[in-house]
Amino acid sequence: MKIPALMNLAKKSKAIKLYEEDKKQWICFGGAAYAINGLPKLDEDSLCIIAGIPEDKRGTYRIDIDPDFLPIFDNADYGLMLEIKSVLLVHSGVTMTALVDEAGDVYLIDTKYLKPLSDYDADDALSFTLFDKESDPTILVRAGLLNIAVIMPVRPSSAMLSELAYISQKLGKGIEDDKD
């Protein structure tokens, strides 16, 4: 886990929550939560120091420490496996990565939430598993057998979907024209 990238995202969010699971902590902000590995147990002061939040600015942040564990999925065998695609979409200043399940359904995640995970390589076998497809889609990220992050998919706006449909239609027409 790239701790500087993680703390940069936390600092930008202005609302940070720490959860505890046995001896492991999870840091949660925005649309993602990450297992904190390789650091001593964090409290509000140590979190602010590591994130680079000056003492005089701490009042502008909301930092909660919750002893109750964030409901992370211990058994990833019952979710749908997702395949990460090399397609990036940018809409309204947000860069999104596409993931696809076995049925061909597409889920978008804000690419910034992948930055803390960028030090994992192919040997770590990152996997993405979708839970609660119908009600509240949640994506669990694992490195091997370890749960390392939870990322909420981006819900596309109707404007974004309309623009994608238009572009797809025009791209399809261009492919048909090339066949002639």
Order of alpha helices (4+ residues) and beta strands (2+ residues): alpha-beta-beta-beta-alpha-beta-beta-beta-beta-beta-beta-beta-alpha
